[in-house]
Structure formats: C-alpha cells, structure tokens
Amino acid sequence: MITGHGEYGLALRALRGGAYDFIQKPIDRDDFVASLDCALRAHALNRRVRDRQIALERCASELECIVEKLAAREEP
C-alpha cells in the first residue's frame, strides 16, 4: 500500500488486510523496487504452496481409492 499518510493504525489495517508492505510518500525508488520484488516472490511462493496442496490432495484421494480396492479384494 502506498500512502501520503503514515498513520500507525492505517498501516496495521493495511498489512492485516493483505498488503505486502506499507510505503509512505515520497517514495524511495530503491525501497519501492525491493518491496515489489518481495511481493512478487511472496505471491509466487503462495502459488507454489497452493499448487502443491492441490497435488497432495489428489495423491491422498488416489491412495484412498487404492486402499478401498485392496480392502474389497480381501473381503470374502
């Protein structure tokens, strides 16, 4: 979040609301670029975590099916 008002309460609400950073004007170019890089990296990591969670859920579902089939074979 970029703002001209550096209020603590506003910063806290923004960060709790999902902002990656709280940048006050006037904007320092290097700080902005570093913050943007951090936000992009965090977004990419969150996407990887979500993708892997989906893959794990799919594997768990497949394993459950296999266990059910094996259990059905063992029943007389």
Secondary structure as the mmCIF struct_conf table of DSSP 4:
data_model
#
loop_
_struct_conf.conf_type_id
_struct_conf.id
_struct_conf.beg_label_comp_id
_struct_conf.beg_label_asym_id
_struct_conf.beg_label_seq_id
_struct_conf.end_label_comp_id
_struct_conf.end_label_asym_id
_struct_conf.end_label_seq_id
STRN STRN1 ILE A 2 THR A 3
BEND BEND1 GLY A 4 GLY A 4
HELX_RH_AL_P HELX_RH_AL_P1 TYR A 8 ARG A 16
TURN_TY1_P TURN_TY1_P1 GLY A 17 GLY A 18
BEND BEND2 TYR A 20 TYR A 20
STRN STRN2 ILE A 23 GLN A 24
BEND BEND3 LYS A 25 PRO A 26
HELX_LH_PP_P HELX_LH_PP_P1 ILE A 27 ASP A 28
HELX_RH_AL_P HELX_RH_AL_P2 ARG A 29 GLU A 74
#
